[in-house]
């Protein structure tokens, strides 16, 4: 049940989705860490963070079918740099991450719903994560639409990050939605380390 694309009314439909995503990252420059394994210094991260610059490429494809007979198919190609600063070991401004990706979409058909109609305009996504104090991380994301010559309304987030879990909240001003995130890390860890 969701708002329709062309009218401010709600409609009930079944939706079937088949989607796939392939991606890879090429490291252009990476600062080697003195730490070979995760240890007590990383109380805010589940893995070792390597400052540097990398290039990310993604191919995403999806087929969406709806019970009213409508469908949409799309292939998205995106590419761009990622810059990581800091190690996320210290308690103040020791981690920054910036992702910039150009996104090109080939699309056929339309969704009957407003929330999941795929945007086919060429655009540039910008994502920023910044440690503020201790485990507190602020995130910001927006997109620049080259065809409409404007920025989308931004998405904000605030997370509390620990080595074994992360909990946070977000607000998307584009569609006025808000929510909570909760993640647990390192289920496969079998070693022993001192408490931190």
Helices and strands as residue ranges (DSSP letters): E 2-3, E 10-11, E 15-30, E 52-66, E 71-85, E 96-109, E 123-133, E 136-145, E 150-151, E 155-161, E 165-172, E 177-184
